[in-house]
Amino acid sequence: MSMNQNEKLLHNMKEFDRKQLPKWFNGELYEEGATVRNRFSGEEYELNNIELSMYDFVIGATMTAEMGMDAYGFAPDKELVKNLRKGLDWFRKHNAEAYMVLLD
């Protein structure tokens, strides 16, 4: 395969992965998955690249919402909270076991 064909294949793979995520998702789409550890229980779960992308979005949104509530005494951005809930719902639907281990 020529370099151009490789680039096209990579582009198509990224587009396929992007379609696995909802349209509202505006986080980073990772190329690889990883093992994630629950910050409270220490349990681990292997996530694919799409799940890891959503997991990091949910954790980031959670931390931002918590900082907004605690540090400044006002409610976090409504859109952030809305998307955080959508992210949790996405996880429940697409990998309930990982949700239970990492986010419940």
C-alpha positions, 0 to 999 in steps of 0.5 A: 500500500502506498502512503496515500492508501495508508492515510486513507485507511487510517482516516476511514478507521477514525471516521468509523470510530467517530460514528460509534460516539454520539453527535454531541460528544466533543471530547478527544477520540483516542486511537488506542484503549487502555486499562482504567482503575476505579479511583475509589475501589481500585478495580480495573477494567479494559476499555477500547479506544471509544469507551476510553474516550467517553470515560475520560469525557465523563470523568473530566465533566465530573471534575469540572462540575464538582469544581464549579460547585465546590470552589465557587458556590454556584451550579456548573454549566447546564450543558456540561451537566446535561452532557455528563448525564448523556455520557453516563447513559451512553456507558450504561447502554454500550458497556454496562459491566464497565459502567458498574466497575468504573462509574457506578 
